[in-house]
């Protein structure tokens, strides 16, 4: 299955047969006090620098999140979207729990965006699926419903199937639905990674959709997070992950290596090009 997103002119294809597409996570003021302060002052230069550095490090798509306490994200998210797309031709993933902010950003955005995210709650269906359909956006189907996050991979897959069914009824094309199986901290639950990997396998085999997730979530609270994230990411890609949301400066080397060993990089062209670009 192929999901196609676009910026002003550039298209990015996310394909269940690979190679991996990277969604850069760094435009997010959570735990970034300087970015939050700049956004409060309508200073978008730090956002543009993050966009530039993520693209240079291998990001194919940029996740845009402007959420922090007291923010009017219905006003700010479209402004940041415009600032980024005025400088960079890159597809965007619009990341906000506020449906009004998502709609406002879609009105401003060029090309075809990805909405992060629609979950299995009725309120999420009612507020976001019509917006995605109206603006032709793709969605992330997050495997959470009114009962929270299940520790059963089959239940998570079934939540995804429910969201997909509702999205299709709303006029969203199947290829425009990317599933997030939910990655949780392994420090809190020793089986957290195994549950996510099993969910990825089930989504790949039973549903056939592209798969994303916040790939660094699993290492929260642990030392040497980069090594742990790389190990988990490699296993997840092997199981069916196609477009992780992460910091490209931390994961692109592992992604290029994984694509190569999985036979998705003929003659190691992308692998070599990436490392040549870093010297």
N, C-alpha and C positions, 0 to 999 in steps of 0.2 A: 504494500500500500504506500502511496506517495502523497505526502502533504506538501503543498507549495505555498510558501509565504513570500511576500515581496516588500521592498521599500519603494523608493521613488521609481526606480527602473529595475534594480537588481532583484532576481529571484533566487530563493534558496529552497532546495528540494530535500525534504526529510523522507527517507526511504527505509522501509523495514528490512531491506537487503543491504543497508549501509551505503557509504561510510557514515560514521557518526557525525552529527551536527551539534555544535556547541552553542548553548544559549548562555550568554554572559550574565552573571548575577550581580555585578558589583554596583550598579546604579540603584542603591538601596540605603537609606539613611540609618537603618537599624545597626546599632553598634558603630556608627560612623558619625561622631559628633560634629566634625568639621563640615561634612556634607550637609547634615541637618541644619547647621547654622547658616551655611551659604544659601540653602534653599529658602530659609526664612527671610533672607534678605534679597531674594530674587536674583541671586548671583549664580548663573548657570555654568560658569567656567569650570568648576570642579566636575560637574556632570559631563561636560564635553571632553575633559581630559580623561575621565574614566572610560568614556565611549571610545576615544582614540586608542588608549592603551589596551583595552579589551579586544578591539578589532585587530590590532597589531599582534596580539598574543594568540589569536586564532578563533575568536568569537565569530560565529556566522549570523547570530541573532542577538539582540540586546533586550534583556528584561528591564523594564522601567518601573520602579517602585518609588514613590515619593512620600510614603506614609510615615508620619511621626506625630506625637501628641499635639493636638491643636491645629493641625494643618487643614486647610481647605483644599483637599485633593481634587475636588471637582473643578477648581480653578487651576491648581498647580500642575496636575498631570498633563492636561493638554498643552500647557506652556512648555513643559520639559520635552514632550514629544515633538513639538514644533522646533524647539532649539536643536535637538539632536538630529532631526531629519533635514534641517536646513544645512547642516554641516556634513552629514554622513548618509550615504545611500545604503541603508541596512534595514531589514525587517525588524519589527518590534514585537515584544511580548508585553502586554499591558497587565500590570500586576497591582491589583487593589481589591480590598474587600468591599469597596463602595461601588455598586452598579452604576450610580450616577456619574462617578468619575470615569469609569470605563466607557460609558456612552459618550461623554464629553470628549474623551481622548480619541475615540473612533471617528468622531466628526472632524477632528483636526488632522488625523494621521493620513499619510500617503500610503498607498499600496494595501496589502493584505496583512492584517495583524493577527496575533494569537492572544486569546484572553486567558489569563491565569487567575482564577480557575472557576469551573462549575463543579459543585459537589452534589451529593445525593439527596439534599434537602429540597423540599418543595419550594421554599422561598428562593433558593438559588435557581431552580428551573424557571420560575416565573419571572425573575428579575433579569437574568442574563441570556437565556436561550433566545428570546425574541430580539434582543439587542444584537447578538451574534448573527442571527439570520438576516436582520435588516441591513447590517453593514458588511455582510459577507466575510465575517471573521472566522477563524478557526478557534477551537476551544481546547482547554486542558480539562479532562474529566478526572477529578480528584476522588480517589476511592475512600471517601468519608461520607457517612449519612447521619441521620438523626441519632443513631446509636453510637456515634463516634468512630474511632479507628479500631477495626477488628484485628485480632491476632490470628485469624484464619484466612489463608490465602484464597480459598474458594469464595468466602464471603466478600473479600475485597474485589475479586473478579466479578462477582455478581452485582456489586454496586456499580462497577464500571459498565456492565452490560445494561443496567437500568438507565444510567445517564445517557449511554449511546442511544438506547431506544427512544428516550424522550427528545434527545437532540434531533434524531432523524424525523420524528413527528413534527418538529419545529421548522423543518426545511433545511437543516444543516447536513451537508454531504458527509458520508461516512469517512472519507479521507481527511476531512477537516476536524476530526476528533482524535486528540492525542491523550493517552491515558497516563495518569500519575499513580503508581501503585502505593505510594507513601513510604518514604525512608525514615526510619526512627533511630534514635541513639542506641547503639549497642552497649554503651555503658550502663544504661537503665534496664535493658532486656537482652540477655545473651543470645536470644533467638531472633532478635529484630532483623538482622541482615538476612538470615535464612528465610524468614517469612516474606520479606520483600523480593528476594530472588525467586522464590516459588511463585509469588504473585506475577512477576514478570514473565515467567515461563508459561503460566496459564493464560495470561493475556495474549501472549504471542501465539500460542497454539490454538486457543479457542476463539479469540476475537480478531486477531490479525492486525491490530492497530499499532501505530507508532507509539512509543513509550518515552516519557520524560520523568524526571524527579530531581529534587534538590539533593545532589549526590554527596554533599559534604555533611548532611544532617547526621549521618551515622556516627561520626567521630566526635560529636560534641562532648566536651569535658575530658577528653583523653589527650595524652602527649603524642607528639609526632603525627598530627592529624593528616598531614600530606601523604605519608606512606600508607596509612590506613585507608584513606579515601581512594588512593590509586589502586590498591588491592581490590577493594569493593567495586570500584568502577569497572575494572577489567572483567570481573565475574559478571557484573550486571550487563555489560555489552554482549558478552558471550550468550547470556540468557535471552537478550532481546531488547535491551535499552538502546534507543536510537538518537535521543536528543537531550542529554543531561543539562540541567541548569547548575552552573558552577562558575568559579573563577577560572577563566582560560589560562591565566598565568600559572595556575597550579595543576591543571589537568591535561593540557593539550599534548604534552609529550607522551603521557600514558595513553591518550586516545589514539594518537598517530601510531604508536607501537602496537596497540590492540588491533586496530584496523589492518595493519600489516600482517600480523600473525594469523588473522582470520581470513586472509586472502582477498582483502578489499582494497589493496593498494599495489597495483601491478608494477613490478620492478622497483618497489619502494620509492616511487617518485614523490608522493606527498610527504612521506617520512623524511626523506633527505631534504626536500625543499624547506620543510619546517625548521630543521636544525641549521640549515644554511642561513635562513632568515634571522636566526637568533644570534649569529656571530657578527 
